[in-house]
Amino acid sequence: MIKKIMLAGIGLCVSLGVSAQEFPNKPIRVIVPFPAGGTVDQVARAVSSKMQDVLGQSLVIENKGGAGTLIGSDQVAKSNPDGYTLLWTAIPLAINASLVPKMPYDTLKDLTMVGDVAAVPLVVIVPPSSPAKTIQELVDIAKAKPDSLNYGSSGVGGSAHLAAAMFLHDAGITMNHVPYKGSAPAVTDLVGGHLDMVVDTLFLARPYAESGRARVLAQSGATRSGLMPDVPTMIESGFKDYTVESWHVVAVPSATPKDVIEKLNSALNKALENEDVKKTLVEQGLELRGNTPEEANKHFQEEVVRWGQAVKNSGAQAQ
């Protein structure tokens, strides 16, 4: 009897080993919890098209937008942990962990990272009519007249809102928050002189800055972006702890076998080395990342803590 059990155990191990070695042997679903056509969707399509060349199987994009990315994220978190369902997402994954009172899944327990894809710094922009030419001048104006300035964002609890709230908290100033249904209308109102500040991605702000319709005071990356090398970082502007990026990441259910995750990670990193992918992402204002699953998980855990503190400071809660 003992011999039979041992043989059965060996057979199971061999079976599992063969299964892992054969991965992938069918198409892989890539859940993007955003509408089609947006930045995350475009990046997912560009990179996954090269990942499938490496893996030898199709990666099929499925847009599952809604509920602030919760619908698509929940679907992946509760999917079969076999590597055939990926979550291609962005910064809301970290924010929702503290923003949403009753999460349908446990962000840190139910999901694990395959790897970081890319990131874009945020920028602080003001209308060209603003007397502020630097971040410090903007801070001085706000301190001289508390609550006299208005800032806009893509909505309550979004990365733009919380990044602005981080800045206000670190600077010790207050402004009135005006939420919009998206970043574009907020920037449009800024250009029209109806807002005093917007914090959003470099990609969104760059055309307005280059045409003189807005002024970029600082960028939030650890180093200056090559797309706007003349704009100082927040660190250079006196905010030594302020580094904020809007990032993209690939995740899978946490119980996914380690060797399967490593195969996906290898394919992701190889895809990011492709020249066409590099060109597409750089045109979006993104800086390529690529790392190990361990590094991606460490970064994600840090981001959950960072954005959790921002949510707390801002008092934001999912609508």
N, C-alpha and C positions, 0 to 999 in steps of 0.2 A: 504493500500500500504506500509506504513512504517513498519507495522508488518511483512509483507511478506519479505521485504528487510532484516529486523533483523533476521528473521528465516533463510533466505538464507545465511546470514553471519555466523550464528551459525553453520549451516550445513557445510559450507566451512571450518571453524576452526576445526570441528570434523573430517572432511575428511582428512585435513592436519595432524592432530594429529595422526590419525590411521596410515596414510602413514609413518610417522616418526617412530612410534612404530614398524611397520612391517619391517623396514630396518634391514638387507638386505633380500629381497625375491627373488633374482636372482643372478647369478654369477657376480663378480666384475672384471673389467679389470684393470690391473696394467701395465701402460706404463713405460717402462724402456728406456730412450733415449740414450742407449749405446748398442753396439753389444753384442750378447749372449756370455757367458763365462768369461766376465770381472768381476772385483771385485764387482761393483755395481749390476750387474746381479746376481751374486752368493749370495750376501747378500739379495737381493730382494726375491729370490726363497726360501732361508732358512727361512727368517722371515715370509713371506707371507703364507708359508705352515702351520705355527702355528697360524697365524691370522685367517685363514679360519676355523680352529678347534673351535676358540672362536666365530666367527660370524655365523657359520653354513652354509656358502655358499663358493663356490670355488672362489679363487683368481687366475685369469688367466694372466700369464705374457705375454706381447707382447713387443718384442724388436723393437724400432723405432729409430735406430741410424741415425746419419747424421747431417751435418751442425752444428757441435759443440753442439749437444743436442737440437738445436732449433726446429727440426721437431717434435720430440716427445713431447717436452714441449708445443709447440704451439697447438698441437692437444688436450692436456688436458686443457689448458687455455681456449679453445673455445668449450669445450665439455659441455654437459648438466650437470648443477651443482646439481646432485642428489646423489652423493656419490658412483656412480657405475663406475667411471673412476678416477683412482688414478695415480699420477705421482711419481715414485720412482727414485729419482735423487740424484745429488751430487753438489759439489762446483761450477761447470760451471753455474748453475742456477743463482748464485749471481754475478759471473764474467761477464756473458753476458750482464747484465743490463747496463754496462758502456762500455764494449768492442765492442759491435755490434752497429754500427751507426744507423741502421734502424731496430729496433726490431719488429717482427711480433705481439707481444703482450706486454702488460705493466706488467713487472715482479711483482711489488708490488701491483698493483690494480687488476690484473686478477687472481692471485693465492694466496692461503692462506695455511699455514702449518698445517698439522695434528699432526706431532710430529717429533722430532729428533730421529734418529735411532742409529748411532754410529759415531765415529771419529777416525782418526789415525794421530799421529803427523808426521810432516815432519822432515827430518834430513839433515844436511850439511855433505856431504862426499867428501873426497879427495883421490887421489891414494896413495897407501902405500909408494911410493917414495917421496911424498910431504914432505918438511921440516916442514910444519905446523903440530903441535901436538894439538893445541887448536885454537879456533875461533880467539882469539886475535892475535895469531901468524900469522894466515892467513890474518887478517886485516893489520898487520904490513908489511907483504910481499907486499900486494897490494898497500899500501901507498908508499912504497919505490920505486916501479916500476909501476906507473899508466898505466892501459891498457895493461899490459904485461901478465895478466892471462886470461884464457878462461874458461867460464862455459857453460855447456850444459843443455838443458831442453827438455821436450816432445813436445815443439812447442811454437810459439809466442802466448802470451795471455793465456797460460795454467797456472794452479795453481803452477806448478813447476817453470816456468819462473817468474811469478809475485812474488812468495815467495822469490826467489833469488833476484829479483829487490828490494823488501822490505828490505832485509838484506843489500844490497849494499847501498841503500839510507840511512838507519839508521847508517851504519858504515862510511859513507862519502867516499866510495871508488868506483872505476870503474873497470869493467872487460868487456871483449868482449863476447857477447852472441852468442852461436852456437846452433840454433834450430835443433831438430831432429824430425822424424816422430814417436814419441813414447818415453817413458822413458827408455825402455830396451836398445835400441841402444846407448842412451846417456851414460848410466852407463857402457855399454860394452867398449865404447871409453875411459871413465874415467879409468877403470881398465887397459886398454891398454896403459895408459899414455898420451893420446892425449888431455885430458882435465884436468883442475886444480881443478874444483869444480862442483858438481851437488847437487841440492836441490830436494829431492823427498821423497816419503813415507818411513817410517820405514820398512814397510813390504817388499818393493822392495830392500832396502839397506841391511837388516839384513843378508841374506845369504852371501853376499860379505864381510861384516864386519867379520862374524864368521869364514870365510875361509881365512881371511887375505888378500883378494884381494882389499880391500878398507878400509879406516879409517873414522869412524864417529866422527866428532868433537863436534856436539851438536844436540839436538833435540828441536823441536819448541813448544811442549806442555807446559801447565802451570806447570805441574809436570812431573817428570821422568816416563817413561814407564816401566812397570814391565818386558817387554821383553828385555829391554836394560837398566837396572838400574844403570849401571856404567857410562852411557853417560849423561853429564850435560845438563840442559836446556839452551836455549838462555838467559833466564832471569838470571840464575846463572852465565852465561858467560859474563854478563855486559850489555845485551840488555834488559832493564827492561820492555819495552813495546812490545817486540816481542813474540807474541804467535800466531801460525798459525797451523790449523788442516785441514785435508781433511775429510769432513764430508758427511754423507748420511742423507737424509730427505724424508719424504712423504708429498706430497701436493695435493690439490684439487682446483677446480675453486672457486673463492672467494665468489660466491653467494650460495655455498653449505650450507644447514641449519646447524645451530650450533649443534643441538642434533645429527645429523648424523655424524658430525665431531667428536663429543665427543665419539660416539660409535666406530668409527674407531680408535681414539686415545687410548681408553681403550683396544681394541683388540691388538693394536701395543705394548703397554706397557706390556700386559700379555704375548705376544709372546717373548718379550725380556727377560722375566724371565725364559723362558724354558731352561733347561740345555743343550739340543742339540744345540739350537741357540747360547747360550753363548760360547760353545766350538767351533762352526764354526766361529764365529766372532773373537774370541781371536786368533784362528789359522791364521786369516787374518791380525793380528796385530791391530785389531780394539778394541776400548774401547766402551762399551755399554753406550748409553745415556738414552733415555726415559724421557719424560717430558710432560707438558701440551701444548695444542695448543697455548696458550698465550705466554708461555716461548719460544716455537719454533719460533713463529713469531717475537718476540723481538730479538732473536739470529739471525734470518735470516736478519732482517732489519739492524742490526749492521754489518753483513757480507757484505751486498750490499755496505754499506758505506766504509768499510775497503778495499774491493777489488777494489772499484771504485777509491780510492786514489792510490792504487798500479798500476792500469791501467794508471792513469794520470802520475804518476812518471816515469813509464817505457816507455811511449809513444806508447804502443802497440795498435794495432787495428786489428780487425778480418780480416783475409785474404780472 
